[in-house]
Amino acid sequence: MPPRGNDSERNTLGGRVKRYAQVGTSIGGFAARIAGERFLGRKGDRSKNAEDLKNALGGLKGPLMKVAQLLSTIPDVLPAEYARELAQLQANAPHMGWPFVNRRMTTELGPDWQSKFKSFEREAVKAASMGQVHRAVAKDGTALACKLQYPDMNSVVEADLRQLRLAFAAYRGMDRAIDPTQIRDEIAARLREELDYANEAKNLSLYRLMLAKEKHIHVPDVIANLSTARLLTMSWVEGRSLVEIVGEDVPQKMRDELGVNLFRAWYIPFYRYGVIHGDPHLGNYTARPDASINLMDFGCIRVFHPKFVKGVIDLYFAVERGDRDLAVSAYETWGFTGLKNEVIDTLHQWATFVYAPLLEDRPRLIEETNSSQYGYEVASKVHRRLHELGGVKPPREFVLMDRAAIGLGGVFMRLKAHVNWHRLFHDTIKDFDIAALAKRQAGALKKVGLSERLDS
C-alpha cells in the first residue's frame, strides 16, 4: 500500500521550537498554579486540577500524553481524581476541528475526498496522543473508522524525544541505579514507527493473521484504497469502552471472561509469534455484549527474537522451581550483560513479584500478591539495592516486555478479573517450540510485508 499525500510535514527546526513553546505554556501554567497553591497554603480543588491537567496534556498530543496514559493504567499511582480524568484522556482527548480534518483529508485523498465516502462525520469520536478517529460510511455501506494523524507530528515527536533524552541524562546524573540509554533508544524507535500509518496498517494485518482462530477477539480490517501514511481507514468495530465498564456494576462472570480474552489477545501473539502490543491501556479495547473484545491502535508493536520469548518462559520456570542457574541463563538471553551474582539476586526479586499471579493454580485476583502498594515496595527495594551494587543497564527488549506485563496487570486490577492465571498461562505456552515459533514468525511477517522487523 504505497503512501499518498505529500511530504510537507517533515521534522523541522521551526516545528520543534513551536513544540518547546507549547510544552512550556501548557504544563508550565498548570505547574505554576499548583506551586502557588502550596506556597500560599491553599487547599486546591483536586478535581479541577485533575481536569486541567487532562486538558493540558490532551492539547499537547504526542508522546507526553502517552506518559499520562501509562500512569492511569496502574491503580493507585495517582489520586483517584487524577486517574479518573487521565482515563478519560485515553478514550476522549480534546480533538481538532473541521478545518484540520478537511485539510488532512484533502492532502491525503485529494480535493474530491468526500465523494469517496457515502458519509463522513465532522466530529471525532475518539482523540488520542497522535491522531483522532472519525466515523464514516463507505460507498457500499460498510461502517468505517478513519484515523487522521495530527499536523507536524514528526517535529512534535523529535522535540519530545530530545526533552526525554535531556530528562534521562539529568536522572542518570542523580541516580545511577538504572542506565536508561537502551530504554530511551527503544522508546524513540517505537514512537517513530507510530508516525507511519502505512506501517500500522501492516501491524493490523499481522494481528488479524495471528488471532484469526480466536473467536472472542476481533481486529478491524484495513481499507487500503482509503489509507495513506497519515490516514488509516479501517472497518468499524462496535463495542463499549472498558473505561466505562470497569466503573460499573458489571457481573463478575463478564469481568472474568473479559480478563481471559484480554490475556489471550496479548499473549497468544507473543508466545506463538514473538510479537507484543506495546501500548497497554483501557482506551485501546472495547467490549461486545458476549464479553469478546475489539483490539484497536496498532502503532506500537514489538517483534522479539524467538530466543527472547524462550527466555521469558525459562525465567518463569526458574522462579517456580527455584532454579538459579536457569534464571541466570534467562537474564542473559534477555540481553542483560556483565551481571554479578548480587545483581541477579536483586533482579530476581522483581521477577518473583511479576510472575506471582501465574504460580498459583487457582482462580484469583491479580492484586492478591501484586497490589500496587506492594509493587512499589518491591520496586523501591530493588532500586535501592541496584544503586548500592553499581547499577544495571536494561536491554532494549526489556522495555516493552516489562511495560506490557505491568500495564496489562494494571488493566486486570481495574477490571477485577478473578481468573486462574496459572492455567491460562500454561495453556498458552503448551507445546512451545522455539524452532516452530521462528518459522511461524517469519512466515507471518513475510505475508504482511514486515520481514524487515525480524532484525528490529
C-alpha positions in Angstrom: 0.0 0.0 0.0 2.1 3.0 -1.2 1.6 6.1 0.9 -0.1 9.0 -0.8 -0.3 12.7 0.3 2.8 14.9 0.3 5.9 15.3 2.4 5.2 18.7 3.8 5.3 17.6 7.4 8.9 16.8 7.8 10.8 17.2 11.1 11.8 20.9 11.1 13.6 23.2 13.4 10.6 25.6 13.4 8.3 22.8 14.2 10.5 21.7 17.2 10.8 25.2 18.5 7.0 25.6 18.3 6.6 22.3 20.3 9.0 23.5 23.0 6.9 26.6 23.4 3.7 24.6 23.6 5.1 22.3 26.3 6.3 25.2 28.4 3.0 27.1 28.2 0.6 24.1 28.8 2.4 22.3 31.5 4.2 25.3 33.0 1.0 27.2 33.7 -0.5 24.2 35.4 2.6 23.5 37.5 2.8 27.2 38.5 -0.7 27.2 39.8 -0.2 24.1 41.9 3.1 25.5 43.3 1.3 28.7 44.1 -1.4 26.9 46.0 1.2 25.1 48.0 3.2 28.3 48.7 0.1 30.2 49.9 -1.1 27.3 52.0 -4.3 26.9 50.0 -6.1 23.6 49.6 -6.7 23.3 45.9 -9.6 21.7 44.2 -8.1 18.3 43.1 -10.9 17.5 40.8 -10.5 20.8 39.0 -6.7 20.5 38.9 -7.0 16.9 37.5 -9.4 18.1 34.8 -7.0 21.0 33.9 -4.0 18.5 33.7 -6.0 16.3 31.4 -6.8 19.3 29.1 -3.2 20.4 29.1 -1.9 17.0 28.1 -4.6 16.4 25.6 -4.0 19.7 23.9 -0.3 18.8 23.6 -0.9 15.5 21.9 2.1 13.3 21.2 4.5 11.3 23.5 3.9 13.4 26.6 0.2 12.4 26.5 1.3 8.7 26.3 3.1 9.1 29.7 -0.2 10.1 31.2 -1.9 7.1 29.6 0.6 4.7 31.1 0.3 6.2 34.6 -3.5 5.9 34.5 -3.2 2.2 33.6 -1.8 1.2 37.0 -4.2 1.7 40.0 -3.2 3.9 42.9 -0.3 5.5 41.2 -2.2 8.8 41.2 -5.0 10.2 43.4 -8.4 8.9 42.3 -9.4 12.3 40.7 -6.3 12.3 38.5 -6.6 8.7 37.5 -10.3 9.2 36.5 -9.5 12.2 34.4 -6.5 10.7 32.7 -8.5 7.5 31.9 -10.9 9.8 30.0 -7.9 11.3 28.2 -7.1 7.9 26.8 -10.5 7.5 25.1 -11.7 11.1 24.7 -8.9 13.6 24.4 -9.7 17.1 23.1 -9.9 16.8 19.3 -9.1 19.1 16.4 -11.8 20.8 14.5 -13.2 20.5 11.0 -10.6 22.9 9.2 -7.8 20.5 10.2 -9.9 17.4 9.2 -10.7 18.9 5.8 -7.1 19.9 5.1 -5.8 16.5 6.2 -8.3 14.5 4.1 -7.7 16.8 1.1 -3.9 16.3 1.4 -4.3 12.5 1.7 -7.1 11.7 -0.7 -7.4 14.7 -2.9 -9.9 17.7 -3.1 -12.8 15.4 -4.0 -12.2 13.2 -0.9 -15.8 13.5 0.3 -17.1 11.9 -2.9 -15.2 8.7 -1.9 -17.5 8.2 1.1 -21.2 7.8 1.5 -20.9 9.9 4.6 -18.2 11.3 6.9 -18.9 12.6 10.4 -17.3 16.0 11.1 -16.9 15.5 14.9 -14.2 13.0 16.0 -15.5 10.1 18.1 -12.1 9.5 19.7 -8.9 11.5 20.1 -5.6 10.1 21.3 -2.0 11.1 21.5 -1.1 11.2 17.8 -4.3 11.2 15.9 -8.1 11.2 16.1 -10.8 8.9 14.7 -13.9 9.8 12.7 -16.8 7.6 11.8 -17.6 7.3 8.1 -19.6 5.0 5.8 -18.1 3.6 2.6 -19.9 3.7 -0.8 -21.0 0.1 -0.3 -22.5 0.9 3.2 -19.6 -0.5 5.3 -19.1 1.3 8.6 -15.6 2.8 8.8 -13.2 4.3 11.3 -10.9 6.9 9.8 -7.8 7.7 11.9 -6.1 11.0 11.0 -2.6 12.0 12.2 -2.3 15.4 13.8 -0.2 18.0 11.9 3.5 18.4 12.4 3.8 15.2 14.4 7.3 14.5 13.1 8.6 17.7 14.7 6.5 17.1 17.8 7.9 13.6 18.4 11.5 14.7 17.8 11.1 17.6 20.1 9.7 15.4 22.8 12.4 12.8 22.3 15.0 15.5 22.8 13.4 16.5 26.1 13.2 12.9 27.1 16.9 12.5 26.3 17.7 15.5 28.5 15.4 14.2 31.3 17.1 10.8 31.2 20.6 12.5 31.3 19.6 14.5 34.3 18.1 11.5 36.0 21.2 9.5 35.3 23.3 12.2 36.9 21.3 11.9 40.1 20.7 8.2 40.3 22.9 5.6 38.7 20.8 2.5 39.7 19.5 2.1 36.2 21.1 3.2 33.0 18.2 4.4 30.8 20.2 4.6 27.5 18.6 1.5 25.9 15.2 2.4 27.3 15.4 5.8 25.6 16.5 4.2 22.3 13.7 1.7 22.4 11.0 4.4 23.1 12.4 6.5 20.3 12.3 3.7 17.8 8.7 2.7 18.6 7.4 6.3 18.6 8.9 7.0 15.2 7.3 3.9 13.9 3.9 5.1 15.2 4.2 8.1 12.8 3.9 5.8 9.8 0.2 4.7 9.4 1.2 2.5 6.4 3.3 0.6 8.9 0.4 0.4 11.3 -1.8 -1.0 8.6 0.7 -3.8 8.2 0.7 -4.3 12.0 -3.1 -4.5 12.0 -3.0 -7.2 9.2 -0.4 -9.1 11.2 -2.7 -9.2 14.3 -5.6 -10.3 12.1 -3.5 -13.2 11.0 -2.1 -14.1 14.4 -5.6 -14.0 16.1 -7.6 -15.5 13.2 -8.6 -18.5 15.3 -9.5 -16.6 18.4 -13.3 -16.2 18.1 -13.6 -13.9 21.1 -11.0 -11.4 19.8 -11.8 -9.0 17.0 -9.4 -6.9 14.9 -10.6 -4.4 12.3 -9.8 -4.7 8.6 -7.7 -2.2 6.7 -9.4 -0.4 3.8 -6.3 0.0 1.6 -7.7 2.4 -1.1 -8.7 4.9 1.6 -5.4 4.7 3.6 -2.1 6.6 3.4 0.9 7.2 5.6 -1.1 9.7 7.7 -4.6 8.4 7.2 -5.6 4.9 8.3 -9.1 3.7 7.3 -10.5 0.6 8.9 -13.7 -1.3 9.3 -15.7 0.0 12.3 -15.9 -2.4 15.3 -18.8 -1.9 17.6 -18.3 -2.1 21.4 -18.3 -0.4 24.7 -15.3 1.3 26.2 -13.6 -0.7 29.0 -13.1 2.7 30.8 -16.9 2.7 31.3 -17.2 -1.0 32.1 -14.6 -1.0 34.9 -16.6 1.6 36.8 -20.0 -0.1 36.5 -21.7 -2.9 38.4 -20.8 -5.5 35.8 -21.4 -9.2 36.6 -18.2 -11.0 37.8 -18.6 -13.6 35.1 -18.3 -10.9 32.4 -15.3 -9.4 34.1 -13.6 -12.8 34.2 -14.3 -13.5 30.6 -13.0 -10.1 29.6 -9.8 -10.8 31.5 -9.3 -14.2 29.8 -9.9 -12.7 26.4 -7.5 -9.8 27.0 -4.8 -12.2 28.3 -5.1 -14.2 25.1 -5.2 -11.1 22.9 -1.8 -10.1 24.3 0.0 -13.4 24.9 -1.1 -15.6 22.0 0.8 -13.3 19.6 3.8 -13.2 22.0 4.3 -16.9 22.9 3.4 -18.2 19.4 4.7 -15.4 17.1 7.1 -13.4 19.3 5.1 -10.2 18.8 3.7 -7.9 21.5 1.5 -4.9 21.6 3.4 -2.2 23.5 0.6 0.2 24.5 -1.4 -1.3 27.3 -4.2 1.0 28.4 -8.0 0.7 28.6 -8.6 3.1 25.7 -7.2 0.5 23.3 -10.0 -2.0 23.8 -13.8 -2.1 23.6 -16.1 -5.0 24.7 -19.0 -6.6 23.0 -22.1 -7.9 24.9 -20.8 -11.5 24.8 -17.5 -10.3 26.6 -15.5 -10.7 23.4 -13.1 -7.8 22.8 -12.1 -5.5 20.0 -8.4 -4.5 19.7 -7.6 -1.1 18.4 -4.5 1.1 17.8 -1.6 -1.0 16.4 1.1 1.7 16.1 3.3 0.4 18.9 4.3 -3.2 18.1 7.4 -5.0 19.1 8.8 -8.1 17.3 11.2 -10.3 19.5 13.8 -12.8 18.6 12.4 -16.3 19.4 15.2 -16.9 21.9 13.9 -13.9 23.9 10.5 -15.5 24.2 12.1 -18.7 25.4 14.0 -16.6 28.0 10.7 -15.2 29.3 9.3 -18.8 29.7 12.6 -20.0 31.2 12.5 -17.2 33.8 9.0 -18.3 34.9 10.1 -21.9 35.4 13.3 -20.6 37.2 11.0 -18.8 39.7 8.6 -21.7 40.0 11.4 -24.2 40.7 13.9 -22.0 42.5 16.4 -22.8 39.7 19.1 -20.1 39.9 21.1 -21.4 37.0 18.1 -21.3 34.7 17.4 -17.7 36.0 20.9 -16.6 35.1 20.6 -18.2 31.6 17.2 -16.4 31.1 18.6 -13.0 32.1 21.5 -13.4 29.7 19.0 -14.5 27.0 17.0 -11.3 27.6 20.2 -9.3 26.9 21.4 -8.4 30.4 25.3 -8.5 30.4 28.0 -8.5 32.9 25.7 -9.4 35.8 27.2 -10.1 39.2 25.6 -12.6 41.5 24.2 -9.9 43.7 22.6 -8.1 40.8 21.0 -11.3 39.6 19.6 -12.0 43.0 18.2 -8.5 43.1 16.6 -8.7 39.7 15.1 -12.0 40.8 13.1 -10.2 43.5 11.3 -8.2 40.8 10.8 -11.3 38.6 9.2 -13.2 41.5 6.8 -10.3 42.0 5.8 -10.1 38.3 5.3 -13.9 37.9 3.5 -14.3 41.2 -0.1 -14.5 39.8 1.0 -17.3 37.4 2.4 -19.5 40.1 -0.8 -20.4 42.0 -3.1 -23.0 40.3 -6.4 -21.4 41.4 -8.8 -18.6 40.4 -7.6 -15.3 42.0 -7.3 -11.6 41.6 -4.0 -10.2 40.2 -3.7 -7.9 43.2 -3.7 -10.7 45.9 0.1 -10.6 45.6 0.6 -7.9 43.0 -1.1 -4.9 44.7 0.2 -1.6 43.6 1.4 -0.7 47.1 3.3 -4.0 47.4 4.7 -3.4 43.9 6.1 0.0 44.9 7.7 -1.6 47.9 9.4 -4.3 45.8 10.4 -1.8 43.2 11.9 0.6 45.8 13.8 -2.2 47.4 15.2 -3.4 44.1 16.1 0.1 43.0 17.9 0.8 46.3 19.9 -2.4 46.1 20.8 -1.9 42.4 22.1 1.6 43.3 24.3 0.0 46.0 25.6 -2.6 43.6 26.6 0.0 40.9 23.6 -0.1 38.7 22.3 -2.1 35.7 21.7 -1.4 32.0 18.4 -2.9 30.9 18.4 -4.2 27.3 16.1 -2.6 24.8 14.0 -5.7 24.6 13.2 -5.4 28.3 11.4 -2.1 27.9 8.1 -3.1 26.2 8.0 -6.5 27.8 8.1 -5.0 31.2 5.7 -2.3 30.2 3.3 -4.9 28.8 3.4 -7.1 31.9 2.9 -4.2 34.4 0.4 -2.3 32.2 -1.8 -5.2 31.4 -1.6 -6.3 35.1 -3.0 -2.8 35.9 -5.8 -3.4 33.4 -6.7 -6.7 35.1 -6.7 -4.9 38.5 -9.1 -2.2 37.3 -11.2 -4.9 35.7 -11.2 -7.0 39.0 -11.0 -10.2 36.9 -10.9 -13.4 39.0 -9.1 -15.9 36.8 -6.9 -19.0 37.1 -3.9 -17.2 35.6 -1.7 -20.2 36.1 -3.8 -22.5 33.8 -4.3 -19.7 31.3 -0.6 -19.2 31.0 0.2 -22.9 30.8 -2.4 -23.3 28.1 -0.9 -20.5 26.1 2.7 -21.9 26.2 1.8 -25.6 25.8 3.8 -27.3 23.1 6.1 -24.3 22.9 9.0 -24.9 20.5 11.4 -22.3 19.5 12.0 -23.6 16.0 8.3 -23.7 15.3 7.9 -20.1 16.7 10.7 -18.9 14.4 9.0 -20.5 11.4 5.6 -19.1 12.2 7.0 -15.6 12.9 9.0 -15.4 9.7 6.0 -16.6 7.6 3.6 -14.2 9.2 5.9 -11.2 8.9 6.6 -12.0 5.3 2.9 -12.4 4.5 2.0 -8.9 5.7 5.2 -7.2 4.3 7.1 -6.8 7.6 10.0 -9.1 7.0 12.4 -6.2 7.9 11.1 -6.4 11.5 12.9 -9.7 12.0 16.1 -7.6 12.6 14.5 -4.8 14.7 
